[in-house]
Amino acid sequence: MGLKYRTYLEGPATVYCCFKCGTHLATSASILSRDFTGQHGQAFLFEKVVNIYPGKAEDREMSSGIHRVRDVSCIQCSMMLGWTYVGF
């Protein structure tokens, strides 16, 4: 399968990591909104996230209507992290 290339984030901003393996995902500087609630509690909308791979796009019913989204998982350990809007 080969080696998995991962981006390492650093700087003055807080770095958000995968809960399971610690792979860097995003910084607090890339948060666009904290006003989301996910399946398991508070959720953030990020402008830029690294070290993820996308799942298949699907239409999903949410509190704000039906949206086209895809699940995203950690590139290192495959843990499902959340979802992203298709087209963003």
PDB file of N, CA, C and O in Angstrom:
ATOM      1  N   MET A   1       0.819  -1.190   0.000  1.00  0.00           N
ATOM      2  CA  MET A   1       0.000   0.000   0.000  1.00  0.00           C
ATOM      3  C   MET A   1       0.862   1.253   0.000  1.00  0.00           C
ATOM      4  O   MET A   1       0.427   2.272  -0.537  1.00  0.00           O
ATOM      5  N   GLY A   2       2.047   1.233   0.566  1.00  0.00           N
ATOM      6  CA  GLY A   2       2.921   2.396   0.536  1.00  0.00           C
ATOM      7  C   GLY A   2       2.784   3.275   1.758  1.00  0.00           C
ATOM      8  O   GLY A   2       1.927   3.053   2.614  1.00  0.00           O
ATOM      9  N   LEU A   3       3.639   4.275   1.825  1.00  0.00           N
ATOM     10  CA  LEU A   3       3.616   5.216   2.936  1.00  0.00           C
ATOM     11  C   LEU A   3       2.515   6.247   2.750  1.00  0.00           C
ATOM     12  O   LEU A   3       2.201   6.640   1.626  1.00  0.00           O
ATOM     13  N   LYS A   4       1.939   6.675   3.846  1.00  0.00           N
ATOM     14  CA  LYS A   4       0.916   7.715   3.810  1.00  0.00           C
ATOM     15  C   LYS A   4       1.577   9.045   4.124  1.00  0.00           C
ATOM     16  O   LYS A   4       2.183   9.201   5.185  1.00  0.00           O
ATOM     17  N   TYR A   5       1.470   9.998   3.222  1.00  0.00           N
ATOM     18  CA  TYR A   5       2.020  11.333   3.434  1.00  0.00           C
ATOM     19  C   TYR A   5       1.066  12.116   4.323  1.00  0.00           C
ATOM     20  O   TYR A   5      -0.135  12.170   4.059  1.00  0.00           O
ATOM     21  N   ARG A   6       1.600  12.721   5.372  1.00  0.00           N
ATOM     22  CA  ARG A   6       0.778  13.529   6.265  1.00  0.00           C
ATOM     23  C   ARG A   6       1.369  14.928   6.390  1.00  0.00           C
ATOM     24  O   ARG A   6       2.587  15.102   6.426  1.00  0.00           O
ATOM     25  N   THR A   7       0.487  15.919   6.457  1.00  0.00           N
ATOM     26  CA  THR A   7       0.891  17.303   6.668  1.00  0.00           C
ATOM     27  C   THR A   7       0.977  17.563   8.168  1.00  0.00           C
ATOM     28  O   THR A   7       0.090  17.169   8.925  1.00  0.00           O
ATOM     29  N   TYR A   8       2.050  18.228   8.591  1.00  0.00           N
ATOM     30  CA  TYR A   8       2.244  18.594   9.991  1.00  0.00           C
ATOM     31  C   TYR A   8       1.927  20.078  10.140  1.00  0.00           C
ATOM     32  O   TYR A   8       2.489  20.903   9.419  1.00  0.00           O
ATOM     33  N   LEU A   9       1.038  20.427  11.061  1.00  0.00           N
ATOM     34  CA  LEU A   9       0.637  21.819  11.281  1.00  0.00           C
ATOM     35  C   LEU A   9       1.330  22.365  12.522  1.00  0.00           C
ATOM     36  O   LEU A   9       1.472  21.664  13.523  1.00  0.00           O
ATOM     37  N   GLU A  10       1.756  23.615  12.449  1.00  0.00           N
ATOM     38  CA  GLU A  10       2.349  24.253  13.620  1.00  0.00           C
ATOM     39  C   GLU A  10       2.072  25.745  13.577  1.00  0.00           C
ATOM     40  O   GLU A  10       1.559  26.264  12.585  1.00  0.00           O
ATOM     41  N   GLY A  11       2.408  26.413  14.633  1.00  0.00           N
ATOM     42  CA  GLY A  11       2.207  27.851  14.705  1.00  0.00           C
ATOM     43  C   GLY A  11       1.561  28.243  16.008  1.00  0.00           C
ATOM     44  O   GLY A  11       1.407  27.419  16.909  1.00  0.00           O
ATOM     45  N   PRO A  12       1.181  29.502  16.108  1.00  0.00           N
ATOM     46  CA  PRO A  12       0.607  29.978  17.368  1.00  0.00           C
ATOM     47  C   PRO A  12      -0.825  29.487  17.607  1.00  0.00           C
ATOM     48  O   PRO A  12      -1.286  29.489  18.748  1.00  0.00           O
ATOM     49  N   ALA A  13      -1.529  29.073  16.568  1.00  0.00           N
ATOM     50  CA  ALA A  13      -2.916  28.624  16.710  1.00  0.00           C
ATOM     51  C   ALA A  13      -2.966  27.204  17.280  1.00  0.00           C
ATOM     52  O   ALA A  13      -2.029  26.423  17.111  1.00  0.00           O
ATOM     53  N   THR A  14      -4.066  26.883  17.953  1.00  0.00           N
ATOM     54  CA  THR A  14      -4.291  25.533  18.461  1.00  0.00           C
ATOM     55  C   THR A  14      -4.419  24.569  17.287  1.00  0.00           C
ATOM     56  O   THR A  14      -5.060  24.891  16.287  1.00  0.00           O
ATOM     57  N   VAL A  15      -3.815  23.394  17.402  1.00  0.00           N
ATOM     58  CA  VAL A  15      -3.901  22.375  16.360  1.00  0.00           C
ATOM     59  C   VAL A  15      -4.913  21.315  16.802  1.00  0.00           C
ATOM     60  O   VAL A  15      -4.801  20.756  17.892  1.00  0.00           O
ATOM     61  N   TYR A  16      -5.898  21.048  15.947  1.00  0.00           N
ATOM     62  CA  TYR A  16      -6.875  19.991  16.199  1.00  0.00           C
ATOM     63  C   TYR A  16      -6.364  18.709  15.565  1.00  0.00           C
ATOM     64  O   TYR A  16      -5.903  18.711  14.424  1.00  0.00           O
ATOM     65  N   CYS A  17      -6.447  17.600  16.321  1.00  0.00           N
ATOM     66  CA  CYS A  17      -5.890  16.320  15.882  1.00  0.00           C
ATOM     67  C   CYS A  17      -6.955  15.233  15.918  1.00  0.00           C
ATOM     68  O   CYS A  17      -7.984  15.376  16.578  1.00  0.00           O
ATOM     69  N   CYS A  18      -6.695  14.154  15.203  1.00  0.00           N
ATOM     70  CA  CYS A  18      -7.544  12.968  15.253  1.00  0.00           C
ATOM     71  C   CYS A  18      -7.516  12.416  16.677  1.00  0.00           C
ATOM     72  O   CYS A  18      -6.444  12.256  17.261  1.00  0.00           O
ATOM     73  N   PHE A  19      -8.671  12.130  17.226  1.00  0.00           N
ATOM     74  CA  PHE A  19      -8.785  11.618  18.588  1.00  0.00           C
ATOM     75  C   PHE A  19      -8.110  10.256  18.735  1.00  0.00           C
ATOM     76  O   PHE A  19      -7.555   9.942  19.788  1.00  0.00           O
ATOM     77  N   LYS A  20      -8.160   9.455  17.682  1.00  0.00           N
ATOM     78  CA  LYS A  20      -7.643   8.080  17.752  1.00  0.00           C
ATOM     79  C   LYS A  20      -6.132   8.000  17.579  1.00  0.00           C
ATOM     80  O   LYS A  20      -5.467   7.298  18.341  1.00  0.00           O
ATOM     81  N   CYS A  21      -5.567   8.711  16.584  1.00  0.00           N
ATOM     82  CA  CYS A  21      -4.144   8.526  16.266  1.00  0.00           C
ATOM     83  C   CYS A  21      -3.290   9.780  16.415  1.00  0.00           C
ATOM     84  O   CYS A  21      -2.064   9.695  16.332  1.00  0.00           O
ATOM     85  N   GLY A  22      -3.906  10.946  16.633  1.00  0.00           N
ATOM     86  CA  GLY A  22      -3.147  12.174  16.834  1.00  0.00           C
ATOM     87  C   GLY A  22      -2.704  12.890  15.568  1.00  0.00           C
ATOM     88  O   GLY A  22      -1.973  13.878  15.650  1.00  0.00           O
ATOM     89  N   THR A  23      -3.124  12.421  14.408  1.00  0.00           N
ATOM     90  CA  THR A  23      -2.773  13.082  13.151  1.00  0.00           C
ATOM     91  C   THR A  23      -3.354  14.496  13.119  1.00  0.00           C
ATOM     92  O   THR A  23      -4.518  14.695  13.467  1.00  0.00           O
ATOM     93  N   HIS A  24      -2.556  15.467  12.706  1.00  0.00           N
ATOM     94  CA  HIS A  24      -3.003  16.862  12.623  1.00  0.00           C
ATOM     95  C   HIS A  24      -4.090  17.001  11.557  1.00  0.00           C
ATOM     96  O   HIS A  24      -3.999  16.412  10.480  1.00  0.00           O
ATOM     97  N   LEU A  25      -5.130  17.797  11.877  1.00  0.00           N
ATOM     98  CA  LEU A  25      -6.257  17.982  10.965  1.00  0.00           C
ATOM     99  C   LEU A  25      -6.494  19.444  10.592  1.00  0.00           C
ATOM    100  O   LEU A  25      -6.739  19.747   9.424  1.00  0.00           O
ATOM    101  N   ALA A  26      -6.425  20.344  11.553  1.00  0.00           N
ATOM    102  CA  ALA A  26      -6.729  21.757  11.295  1.00  0.00           C
ATOM    103  C   ALA A  26      -6.211  22.606  12.449  1.00  0.00           C
ATOM    104  O   ALA A  26      -5.827  22.091  13.499  1.00  0.00           O
ATOM    105  N   THR A  27      -6.209  23.919  12.229  1.00  0.00           N
ATOM    106  CA  THR A  27      -5.846  24.846  13.307  1.00  0.00           C
ATOM    107  C   THR A  27      -7.059  25.692  13.681  1.00  0.00           C
ATOM    108  O   THR A  27      -8.018  25.800  12.917  1.00  0.00           O
ATOM    109  N   SER A  28      -6.998  26.281  14.850  1.00  0.00           N
ATOM    110  CA  SER A  28      -8.098  27.143  15.293  1.00  0.00           C
ATOM    111  C   SER A  28      -8.243  28.366  14.386  1.00  0.00           C
ATOM    112  O   SER A  28      -9.323  28.952  14.308  1.00  0.00           O
ATOM    113  N   ALA A  29      -7.173  28.752  13.705  1.00  0.00           N
ATOM    114  CA  ALA A  29      -7.227  29.890  12.781  1.00  0.00           C
ATOM    115  C   ALA A  29      -8.106  29.602  11.567  1.00  0.00           C
ATOM    116  O   ALA A  29      -8.554  30.533  10.897  1.00  0.00           O
ATOM    117  N   SER A  30      -8.361  28.321  11.272  1.00  0.00           N
ATOM    118  CA  SER A  30      -9.169  27.976  10.098  1.00  0.00           C
ATOM    119  C   SER A  30     -10.638  27.729  10.441  1.00  0.00           C
ATOM    120  O   SER A  30     -11.402  27.301   9.576  1.00  0.00           O
ATOM    121  N   ILE A  31     -11.044  27.986  11.675  1.00  0.00           N
ATOM    122  CA  ILE A  31     -12.450  27.820  12.058  1.00  0.00           C
ATOM    123  C   ILE A  31     -13.268  28.985  11.505  1.00  0.00           C
ATOM    124  O   ILE A  31     -12.972  30.149  11.777  1.00  0.00           O
ATOM    125  N   LEU A  32     -14.295  28.657  10.729  1.00  0.00           N
ATOM    126  CA  LEU A  32     -15.216  29.674  10.201  1.00  0.00           C
ATOM    127  C   LEU A  32     -16.397  29.886  11.139  1.00  0.00           C
ATOM    128  O   LEU A  32     -16.888  31.006  11.282  1.00  0.00           O
ATOM    129  N   SER A  33     -16.856  28.804  11.783  1.00  0.00           N
ATOM    130  CA  SER A  33     -18.001  28.907  12.686  1.00  0.00           C
ATOM    131  C   SER A  33     -17.954  27.798  13.729  1.00  0.00           C
ATOM    132  O   SER A  33     -17.544  26.672  13.450  1.00  0.00           O
ATOM    133  N   ARG A  34     -18.382  28.148  14.935  1.00  0.00           N
ATOM    134  CA  ARG A  34     -18.523  27.177  16.027  1.00  0.00           C
ATOM    135  C   ARG A  34     -20.010  26.921  16.315  1.00  0.00           C
ATOM    136  O   ARG A  34     -20.350  26.232  17.276  1.00  0.00           O
ATOM    137  N   ASP A  35     -20.877  27.475  15.487  1.00  0.00           N
ATOM    138  CA  ASP A  35     -22.320  27.426  15.722  1.00  0.00           C
ATOM    139  C   ASP A  35     -22.995  26.242  15.046  1.00  0.00           C
ATOM    140  O   ASP A  35     -24.043  26.399  14.418  1.00  0.00           O
ATOM    141  N   PHE A  36     -22.408  25.073  15.169  1.00  0.00           N
ATOM    142  CA  PHE A  36     -22.980  23.863  14.590  1.00  0.00           C
ATOM    143  C   PHE A  36     -23.139  22.819  15.682  1.00  0.00           C
ATOM    144  O   PHE A  36     -22.375  22.793  16.647  1.00  0.00           O
ATOM    145  N   THR A  37     -24.128  21.967  15.523  1.00  0.00           N
ATOM    146  CA  THR A  37     -24.298  20.828  16.410  1.00  0.00           C
ATOM    147  C   THR A  37     -24.294  19.582  15.553  1.00  0.00           C
ATOM    148  O   THR A  37     -25.072  19.466  14.606  1.00  0.00           O
ATOM    149  N   GLY A  38     -23.422  18.657  15.882  1.00  0.00           N
ATOM    150  CA  GLY A  38     -23.317  17.408  15.138  1.00  0.00           C
ATOM    151  C   GLY A  38     -24.067  16.297  15.845  1.00  0.00           C
ATOM    152  O   GLY A  38     -24.762  16.530  16.834  1.00  0.00           O
ATOM    153  N   GLN A  39     -23.922  15.108  15.339  1.00  0.00           N
ATOM    154  CA  GLN A  39     -24.570  13.924  15.873  1.00  0.00           C
ATOM    155  C   GLN A  39     -24.178  13.674  17.330  1.00  0.00           C
ATOM    156  O   GLN A  39     -24.979  13.163  18.113  1.00  0.00           O
ATOM    157  N   HIS A  40     -22.953  14.034  17.688  1.00  0.00           N
ATOM    158  CA  HIS A  40     -22.438  13.732  19.022  1.00  0.00           C
ATOM    159  C   HIS A  40     -22.107  14.981  19.832  1.00  0.00           C
ATOM    160  O   HIS A  40     -21.356  14.900  20.804  1.00  0.00           O
ATOM    161  N   GLY A  41     -22.654  16.135  19.449  1.00  0.00           N
ATOM    162  CA  GLY A  41     -22.410  17.357  20.207  1.00  0.00           C
ATOM    163  C   GLY A  41     -21.915  18.495  19.343  1.00  0.00           C
ATOM    164  O   GLY A  41     -22.233  18.573  18.157  1.00  0.00           O
ATOM    165  N   GLN A  42     -21.119  19.392  19.955  1.00  0.00           N
ATOM    166  CA  GLN A  42     -20.627  20.579  19.260  1.00  0.00           C
ATOM    167  C   GLN A  42     -19.806  20.197  18.030  1.00  0.00           C
ATOM    168  O   GLN A  42     -19.043  19.231  18.047  1.00  0.00           O
ATOM    169  N   ALA A  43     -19.981  20.976  16.961  1.00  0.00           N
ATOM    170  CA  ALA A  43     -19.243  20.748  15.714  1.00  0.00           C
ATOM    171  C   ALA A  43     -18.759  22.091  15.180  1.00  0.00           C
ATOM    172  O   ALA A  43     -19.374  23.126  15.436  1.00  0.00           O
ATOM    173  N   PHE A  44     -17.662  22.070  14.441  1.00  0.00           N
ATOM    174  CA  PHE A  44     -17.074  23.281  13.872  1.00  0.00           C
ATOM    175  C   PHE A  44     -17.131  23.223  12.355  1.00  0.00           C
ATOM    176  O   PHE A  44     -17.128  22.145  11.761  1.00  0.00           O
ATOM    177  N   LEU A  45     -17.183  24.403  11.732  1.00  0.00           N
ATOM    178  CA  LEU A  45     -17.043  24.531  10.285  1.00  0.00           C
ATOM    179  C   LEU A  45     -15.651  25.097  10.034  1.00  0.00           C
ATOM    180  O   LEU A  45     -15.345  26.214  10.451  1.00  0.00           O
ATOM    181  N   PHE A  46     -14.803  24.320   9.349  1.00  0.00           N
ATOM    182  CA  PHE A  46     -13.432  24.735   9.065  1.00  0.00           C
ATOM    183  C   PHE A  46     -13.300  25.203   7.626  1.00  0.00           C
ATOM    184  O   PHE A  46     -13.982  24.698   6.734  1.00  0.00           O
ATOM    185  N   GLU A  47     -12.423  26.167   7.406  1.00  0.00           N
ATOM    186  CA  GLU A  47     -12.097  26.632   6.061  1.00  0.00           C
ATOM    187  C   GLU A  47     -11.132  25.663   5.382  1.00  0.00           C
ATOM    188  O   GLU A  47     -11.245  25.411   4.183  1.00  0.00           O
ATOM    189  N   LYS A  48     -10.183  25.122   6.147  1.00  0.00           N
ATOM    190  CA  LYS A  48      -9.171  24.226   5.585  1.00  0.00           C
ATOM    191  C   LYS A  48      -8.876  23.102   6.572  1.00  0.00           C
ATOM    192  O   LYS A  48      -8.632  23.341   7.755  1.00  0.00           O
ATOM    193  N   VAL A  49      -8.902  21.867   6.061  1.00  0.00           N
ATOM    194  CA  VAL A  49      -8.579  20.683   6.852  1.00  0.00           C
ATOM    195  C   VAL A  49      -7.609  19.845   6.035  1.00  0.00           C
ATOM    196  O   VAL A  49      -7.737  19.762   4.813  1.00  0.00           O
ATOM    197  N   VAL A  50      -6.638  19.222   6.698  1.00  0.00           N
ATOM    198  CA  VAL A  50      -5.638  18.392   6.019  1.00  0.00           C
ATOM    199  C   VAL A  50      -5.700  16.966   6.563  1.00  0.00           C
ATOM    200  O   VAL A  50      -6.337  16.702   7.582  1.00  0.00           O
ATOM    201  N   ASN A  51      -5.032  16.066   5.871  1.00  0.00           N
ATOM    202  CA  ASN A  51      -4.891  14.674   6.309  1.00  0.00           C
ATOM    203  C   ASN A  51      -6.214  13.925   6.428  1.00  0.00           C
ATOM    204  O   ASN A  51      -6.406  13.122   7.341  1.00  0.00           O
ATOM    205  N   ILE A  52      -7.116  14.196   5.500  1.00  0.00           N
ATOM    206  CA  ILE A  52      -8.401  13.496   5.461  1.00  0.00           C
ATOM    207  C   ILE A  52      -8.610  12.900   4.074  1.00  0.00           C
ATOM    208  O   ILE A  52      -7.969  13.306   3.105  1.00  0.00           O
ATOM    209  N   TYR A  53      -9.519  11.930   3.998  1.00  0.00           N
ATOM    210  CA  TYR A  53      -9.957  11.469   2.682  1.00  0.00           C
ATOM    211  C   TYR A  53     -11.480  11.438   2.675  1.00  0.00           C
ATOM    212  O   TYR A  53     -12.104  11.092   3.678  1.00  0.00           O
ATOM    213  N   PRO A  54     -12.078  11.803   1.535  1.00  0.00           N
ATOM    214  CA  PRO A  54     -13.535  11.922   1.451  1.00  0.00           C
ATOM    215  C   PRO A  54     -14.217  10.605   1.104  1.00  0.00           C
ATOM    216  O   PRO A  54     -13.659   9.756   0.409  1.00  0.00           O
ATOM    217  N   GLY A  55     -15.428  10.461   1.603  1.00  0.00           N
ATOM    218  CA  GLY A  55     -16.279   9.340   1.238  1.00  0.00           C
ATOM    219  C   GLY A  55     -17.143   9.704   0.040  1.00  0.00           C
ATOM    220  O   GLY A  55     -16.919  10.719  -0.620  1.00  0.00           O
ATOM    221  N   LYS A  56     -18.114   8.876  -0.226  1.00  0.00           N
ATOM    222  CA  LYS A  56     -19.020   9.074  -1.355  1.00  0.00           C
ATOM    223  C   LYS A  56     -20.029  10.185  -1.043  1.00  0.00           C
ATOM    224  O   LYS A  56     -20.553  10.258   0.068  1.00  0.00           O
ATOM    225  N   ALA A  57     -20.297  11.045  -2.026  1.00  0.00           N
ATOM    226  CA  ALA A  57     -21.271  12.129  -1.855  1.00  0.00           C
ATOM    227  C   ALA A  57     -22.682  11.561  -1.771  1.00  0.00           C
ATOM    228  O   ALA A  57     -23.029  10.610  -2.470  1.00  0.00           O
ATOM    229  N   GLU A  58     -23.491  12.166  -0.896  1.00  0.00           N
ATOM    230  CA  GLU A  58     -24.880  11.734  -0.740  1.00  0.00           C
ATOM    231  C   GLU A  58     -25.724  12.897  -0.252  1.00  0.00           C
ATOM    232  O   GLU A  58     -25.211  13.838   0.353  1.00  0.00           O
ATOM    233  N   ASP A  59     -27.022  12.826  -0.518  1.00  0.00           N
ATOM    234  CA  ASP A  59     -27.957  13.809   0.013  1.00  0.00           C
ATOM    235  C   ASP A  59     -28.339  13.364   1.420  1.00  0.00           C
ATOM    236  O   ASP A  59     -28.666  12.199   1.647  1.00  0.00           O
ATOM    237  N   ARG A  60     -28.294  14.311   2.368  1.00  0.00           N
ATOM    238  CA  ARG A  60     -28.563  13.963   3.765  1.00  0.00           C
ATOM    239  C   ARG A  60     -29.516  14.983   4.371  1.00  0.00           C
ATOM    240  O   ARG A  60     -29.342  16.191   4.209  1.00  0.00           O
ATOM    241  N   GLU A  61     -30.530  14.475   5.076  1.00  0.00           N
ATOM    242  CA  GLU A  61     -31.500  15.330   5.767  1.00  0.00           C
ATOM    243  C   GLU A  61     -30.859  15.876   7.037  1.00  0.00           C
ATOM    244  O   GLU A  61     -30.346  15.123   7.866  1.00  0.00           O
ATOM    245  N   MET A  62     -30.899  17.204   7.175  1.00  0.00           N
ATOM    246  CA  MET A  62     -30.364  17.865   8.366  1.00  0.00           C
ATOM    247  C   MET A  62     -31.408  18.826   8.897  1.00  0.00           C
ATOM    248  O   MET A  62     -32.444  19.035   8.265  1.00  0.00           O
ATOM    249  N   SER A  63     -31.145  19.406  10.045  1.00  0.00           N
ATOM    250  CA  SER A  63     -32.127  20.306  10.656  1.00  0.00           C
ATOM    251  C   SER A  63     -32.422  21.517   9.774  1.00  0.00           C
ATOM    252  O   SER A  63     -33.492  22.116   9.884  1.00  0.00           O
ATOM    253  N   SER A  64     -31.480  21.881   8.899  1.00  0.00           N
ATOM    254  CA  SER A  64     -31.666  23.038   8.010  1.00  0.00           C
ATOM    255  C   SER A  64     -32.119  22.642   6.605  1.00  0.00           C
ATOM    256  O   SER A  64     -32.136  23.478   5.702  1.00  0.00           O
ATOM    257  N   GLY A  65     -32.486  21.371   6.415  1.00  0.00           N
ATOM    258  CA  GLY A  65     -32.949  20.902   5.112  1.00  0.00           C
ATOM    259  C   GLY A  65     -32.082  19.778   4.576  1.00  0.00           C
ATOM    260  O   GLY A  65     -31.271  19.208   5.306  1.00  0.00           O
ATOM    261  N   ILE A  66     -32.253  19.462   3.302  1.00  0.00           N
ATOM    262  CA  ILE A  66     -31.464  18.407   2.664  1.00  0.00           C
ATOM    263  C   ILE A  66     -30.227  19.034   2.039  1.00  0.00           C
ATOM    264  O   ILE A  66     -30.320  20.019   1.307  1.00  0.00           O
ATOM    265  N   HIS A  67     -29.066  18.454   2.333  1.00  0.00           N
ATOM    266  CA  HIS A  67     -27.795  18.967   1.822  1.00  0.00           C
ATOM    267  C   HIS A  67     -26.994  17.832   1.190  1.00  0.00           C
ATOM    268  O   HIS A  67     -27.088  16.683   1.620  1.00  0.00           O
ATOM    269  N   ARG A  68     -26.205  18.162   0.166  1.00  0.00           N
ATOM    270  CA  ARG A  68     -25.290  17.200  -0.474  1.00  0.00           C
ATOM    271  C   ARG A  68     -23.983  17.246   0.313  1.00  0.00           C
ATOM    272  O   ARG A  68     -23.318  18.281   0.357  1.00  0.00           O
ATOM    273  N   VAL A  69     -23.618  16.130   0.932  1.00  0.00           N
ATOM    274  CA  VAL A  69     -22.435  16.068   1.795  1.00  0.00           C
ATOM    275  C   VAL A  69     -21.658  14.780   1.527  1.00  0.00           C
ATOM    276  O   VAL A  69     -22.130  13.887   0.823  1.00  0.00           O
ATOM    277  N   ARG A  70     -20.468  14.703   2.096  1.00  0.00           N
ATOM    278  CA  ARG A  70     -19.701  13.457   2.093  1.00  0.00           C
ATOM    279  C   ARG A  70     -18.985  13.340   3.432  1.00  0.00           C
ATOM    280  O   ARG A  70     -18.507  14.333   3.980  1.00  0.00           O
ATOM    281  N   ASP A  71     -18.915  12.119   3.952  1.00  0.00           N
ATOM    282  CA  ASP A  71     -18.180  11.875   5.186  1.00  0.00           C
ATOM    283  C   ASP A  71     -16.696  12.054   4.920  1.00  0.00           C
ATOM    284  O   ASP A  71     -16.234  11.835   3.801  1.00  0.00           O
ATOM    285  N   VAL A  72     -15.944  12.452   5.943  1.00  0.00           N
ATOM    286  CA  VAL A  72     -14.487  12.555   5.840  1.00  0.00           C
ATOM    287  C   VAL A  72     -13.864  11.726   6.956  1.00  0.00           C
ATOM    288  O   VAL A  72     -14.373  11.685   8.076  1.00  0.00           O
ATOM    289  N   SER A  73     -12.751  11.066   6.631  1.00  0.00           N
ATOM    290  CA  SER A  73     -12.062  10.189   7.570  1.00  0.00           C
ATOM    291  C   SER A  73     -10.592  10.546   7.646  1.00  0.00           C
ATOM    292  O   SER A  73     -10.039  11.157   6.731  1.00  0.00           O
ATOM    293  N   CYS A  74      -9.968  10.160   8.742  1.00  0.00           N
ATOM    294  CA  CYS A  74      -8.539  10.389   8.953  1.00  0.00           C
ATOM    295  C   CYS A  74      -7.733   9.556   7.965  1.00  0.00           C
ATOM    296  O   CYS A  74      -7.997   8.366   7.788  1.00  0.00           O
ATOM    297  N   ILE A  75      -6.753  10.177   7.324  1.00  0.00           N
ATOM    298  CA  ILE A  75      -5.932   9.495   6.329  1.00  0.00           C
ATOM    299  C   ILE A  75      -5.014   8.441   6.963  1.00  0.00           C
ATOM    300  O   ILE A  75      -4.584   7.508   6.285  1.00  0.00           O
ATOM    301  N   GLN A  76      -4.716   8.588   8.254  1.00  0.00           N
ATOM    302  CA  GLN A  76      -3.801   7.661   8.924  1.00  0.00           C
ATOM    303  C   GLN A  76      -4.512   6.425   9.476  1.00  0.00           C
ATOM    304  O   GLN A  76      -4.079   5.299   9.232  1.00  0.00           O
ATOM    305  N   CYS A  77      -5.607   6.634  10.223  1.00  0.00           N
ATOM    306  CA  CYS A  77      -6.250   5.506  10.915  1.00  0.00           C
ATOM    307  C   CYS A  77      -7.657   5.187  10.409  1.00  0.00           C
ATOM    308  O   CYS A  77      -8.268   4.221  10.867  1.00  0.00           O
ATOM    309  N   SER A  78      -8.178   5.977   9.478  1.00  0.00           N
ATOM    310  CA  SER A  78      -9.503   5.788   8.864  1.00  0.00           C
ATOM    311  C   SER A  78     -10.683   6.066   9.796  1.00  0.00           C
ATOM    312  O   SER A  78     -11.816   5.715   9.468  1.00  0.00           O
ATOM    313  N   MET A  79     -10.441   6.684  10.938  1.00  0.00           N
ATOM    314  CA  MET A  79     -11.552   7.039  11.826  1.00  0.00           C
ATOM    315  C   MET A  79     -12.434   8.080  11.145  1.00  0.00           C
ATOM    316  O   MET A  79     -11.931   9.057  10.589  1.00  0.00           O
ATOM    317  N   MET A  80     -13.759   7.871  11.188  1.00  0.00           N
ATOM    318  CA  MET A  80     -14.687   8.832  10.614  1.00  0.00           C
ATOM    319  C   MET A  80     -14.700  10.067  11.510  1.00  0.00           C
ATOM    320  O   MET A  80     -14.970   9.971  12.707  1.00  0.00           O
ATOM    321  N   LEU A  81     -14.407  11.231  10.921  1.00  0.00           N
ATOM    322  CA  LEU A  81     -14.253  12.468  11.678  1.00  0.00           C
ATOM    323  C   LEU A  81     -15.474  13.371  11.612  1.00  0.00           C
ATOM    324  O   LEU A  81     -15.738  14.132  12.544  1.00  0.00           O
ATOM    325  N   GLY A  82     -16.206  13.292  10.532  1.00  0.00           N
ATOM    326  CA  GLY A  82     -17.347  14.181  10.333  1.00  0.00           C
ATOM    327  C   GLY A  82     -17.735  14.179   8.874  1.00  0.00           C
ATOM    328  O   GLY A  82     -17.605  13.163   8.190  1.00  0.00           O
ATOM    329  N   TRP A  83     -18.211  15.308   8.396  1.00  0.00           N
ATOM    330  CA  TRP A  83     -18.634  15.406   7.001  1.00  0.00           C
ATOM    331  C   TRP A  83     -18.326  16.797   6.478  1.00  0.00           C
ATOM    332  O   TRP A  83     -18.038  17.719   7.241  1.00  0.00           O
ATOM    333  N   THR A  84     -18.392  16.925   5.158  1.00  0.00           N
ATOM    334  CA  THR A  84     -18.185  18.216   4.511  1.00  0.00           C
ATOM    335  C   THR A  84     -19.271  18.428   3.464  1.00  0.00           C
ATOM    336  O   THR A  84     -19.786  17.478   2.875  1.00  0.00           O
ATOM    337  N   TYR A  85     -19.605  19.692   3.248  1.00  0.00           N
ATOM    338  CA  TYR A  85     -20.533  20.022   2.176  1.00  0.00           C
ATOM    339  C   TYR A  85     -19.853  19.742   0.844  1.00  0.00           C
ATOM    340  O   TYR A  85     -18.671  20.046   0.686  1.00  0.00           O
ATOM    341  N   VAL A  86     -20.562  19.179  -0.103  1.00  0.00           N
ATOM    342  CA  VAL A  86     -20.020  18.963  -1.446  1.00  0.00           C
ATOM    343  C   VAL A  86     -20.003  20.309  -2.156  1.00  0.00           C
ATOM    344  O   VAL A  86     -21.003  21.027  -2.156  1.00  0.00           O
ATOM    345  N   GLY A  87     -18.865  20.654  -2.763  1.00  0.00           N
ATOM    346  CA  GLY A  87     -18.720  21.920  -3.454  1.00  0.00           C
ATOM    347  C   GLY A  87     -17.994  22.965  -2.643  1.00  0.00           C
ATOM    348  O   GLY A  87     -17.684  24.038  -3.160  1.00  0.00           O
ATOM    349  N   PHE A  88     -17.710  22.679  -1.371  1.00  0.00           N
ATOM    350  CA  PHE A  88     -16.977  23.623  -0.523  1.00  0.00           C
ATOM    351  C   PHE A  88     -15.573  23.123  -0.346  1.00  0.00           C
ATOM    352  O   PHE A  88     -14.772  23.762   0.335  1.00  0.00           O
TER     353      PHE A  88
END
